[in-house]
Amino acid sequence: MYSIGEFSRIAQVSKRLLRYYDEIGLFQPIKVDSASGHRYYSASQLPALNRILALKELGLSLDQIRRLIKDDISLEEIQGMLLMKKAELEQQVLDELKRIRTIESRLKQIKDRATHVRDVVVKQVPQQKLIGIRKVLPTAESGDDFFWSVMDALPGENDATYGPMTIVLHEDGITSDRADVELGRLLHKTSHAPLSTYDGTILATRSLPSATMATFIPPTSSCAKLLGYNAIGEWVEANHYAFAGPVRLVFLELPKRPGDSEFVMEIQFPIHKRTVDLDLSSIN
């Protein structure tokens, strides 16, 4: 048997917690010395204590834990519950990281606003051929699987046949439940036989129209795309242009693996001159 101090070190919990669990009848010592009142515990009690601590980590109240213990919930059931909680917390961490990156982007936008707007370049992009597929993706699901399945079906490097990997975002705005995405590689040739991905998706040849593009190449960081969108938006308005079609994301350097943020991408917005200029000074 172990004294409460020894047992607290073995179990990695405080003596105060052990005393409290004893007082409420949740986890009691194997023996209490009637003369001194000292509590003694056995190593055989560790599984029961770990079961209580695991349920506590799931966010259950002590009353709920007491009821579950009386129902004799199995260690396998607790393991399954913990795995579900782990996945939930991991998703929360990913969501919070996205929020952090968005905040970083906003801060950088405020700091470097004028510099980014000056970096917008206008270019003429001719009609292009692309081998790929257009698909509507639920925004609740990651588009990574779609991206990598298409990328794996095509050569990894640009050559005489294949140009940069390109994404065309066909939505008129940001929707909360879906994304209309066209993805593939630009072609230097006018025709190409259809290809299929590992899951059987067929990649076919399609045309992208010629356009005057306002373009921007953001820094290579996961939060930088927002800066590019903002810079183009400010430049377009300041120079009396309007948007004229879906945005294209052209990868000048591809990510090497899922989750890799070290890639180089050019944002391209089709534009045309406004037929009637907006006088912003007259808007209150």
Residue pairs with C-beta under 8 A, 6 or more apart in sequence:
1 30
1 31
1 40
1 41
1 42
2 10
2 40
2 41
2 42
2 43
3 38
3 39
3 40
3 41
4 15
4 18
4 19
4 29
4 38
4 39
4 40
4 41
5 15
7 18
7 41
7 45
8 14
8 15
8 17
8 18
10 43
10 46
11 18
11 46
11 49
11 50
13 49
13 53
18 27
18 29
18 39
18 41
19 39
21 27
21 28
21 52
22 28
22 29
22 39
24 62
25 66
26 52
26 62
26 65
26 66
26 69
27 45
27 48
27 49
27 52
29 39
29 40
29 41
30 40
30 41
30 42
30 45
31 39
31 40
32 38
32 39
32 40
33 40
47 75
48 69
51 69
51 73
51 75
51 78
52 65
52 69
54 78
54 81
54 82
55 64
55 65
55 68
55 78
55 81
56 62
56 65
57 82
57 85
58 81
58 82
58 85
59 85
60 68
101 222
101 223
102 223
102 226
104 223
105 223
105 224
105 226
105 227
106 226
108 223
108 224
108 227
109 116
109 226
109 227
109 230
112 227
113 230
113 231
113 234
116 216
116 227
116 228
116 230
116 231
117 231
117 234
117 235
117 238
119 216
119 217
119 231
120 214
120 215
120 216
120 231
120 232
120 235
121 214
121 215
121 216
122 212
122 213
122 214
122 215
122 271
123 212
123 213
123 215
124 210
124 211
124 212
124 213
125 210
125 211
125 212
125 213
125 268
126 210
127 207
127 208
127 209
127 210
128 163
128 186
128 187
128 207
128 208
128 210
129 186
129 187
129 189
129 190
129 191
129 192
129 205
129 206
129 207
129 208
130 166
130 182
130 184
130 185
130 186
130 187
130 205
130 206
130 207
130 208
131 154
131 184
131 185
131 187
131 192
131 195
131 203
131 204
131 205
131 206
132 150
132 166
132 182
132 183
132 184
132 185
132 203
132 204
132 206
133 150
133 182
133 183
133 184
133 201
133 202
133 203
133 204
134 168
134 170
134 180
134 181
134 182
134 183
134 206
135 146
135 180
135 181
135 182
135 183
136 178
136 179
136 180
136 181
137 143
137 146
137 178
137 179
137 181
138 177
138 178
139 175
139 176
139 177
139 178
139 179
140 177
143 179
143 181
144 258
144 259
146 181
146 183
147 183
148 258
149 197
149 198
149 199
149 201
150 183
150 184
150 197
150 201
150 203
151 165
151 254
152 197
152 198
153 195
153 196
153 197
153 198
153 203
154 162
154 165
154 184
154 185
154 195
154 203
155 161
155 162
155 185
156 254
158 164
160 188
161 187
161 188
161 189
161 192
162 185
162 186
162 187
162 188
163 185
163 186
163 187
163 188
164 185
164 186
164 250
164 251
164 252
165 183
165 184
165 185
165 250
165 251
165 254
166 183
166 184
166 185
166 186
166 208
166 248
166 249
166 250
166 251
167 181
167 182
167 183
167 248
167 249
168 181
168 182
168 183
168 208
168 246
168 247
168 248
168 249
169 179
169 180
169 181
169 182
169 246
169 247
169 248
169 249
170 180
170 181
170 182
170 246
171 179
171 180
171 246
182 206
184 203
184 206
186 208
186 250
187 205
191 205
192 205
194 202
194 203
194 204
194 205
195 202
195 203
196 202
196 203
197 203
208 248
209 245
211 244
211 245
211 268
211 270
211 271
212 244
212 270
212 271
212 272
213 248
213 268
213 269
213 270
213 271
214 232
214 235
214 236
214 241
214 268
214 269
214 271
215 232
215 266
215 267
215 268
215 269
216 228
216 231
216 232
216 266
216 267
217 228
217 252
217 264
217 265
217 266
217 267
218 224
218 225
218 227
218 228
218 265
218 267
219 227
220 261
220 262
220 263
220 264
221 261
222 261
225 265
225 267
228 267
229 267
232 267
232 269
236 242
236 243
236 269
236 271
237 278
237 280
240 273
240 274
240 277
240 278
241 271
241 272
241 273
241 274
242 271
242 272
242 273
242 274
243 269
243 270
243 271
244 270
244 271
244 272
245 270
246 270
247 267
247 268
247 269
247 270
248 267
248 268
248 270
249 265
249 266
249 267
249 268
250 265
250 266
250 268
251 263
251 264
251 265
252 264
252 265
252 266
253 263
253 264
254 263
255 261
255 262
255 263
256 262
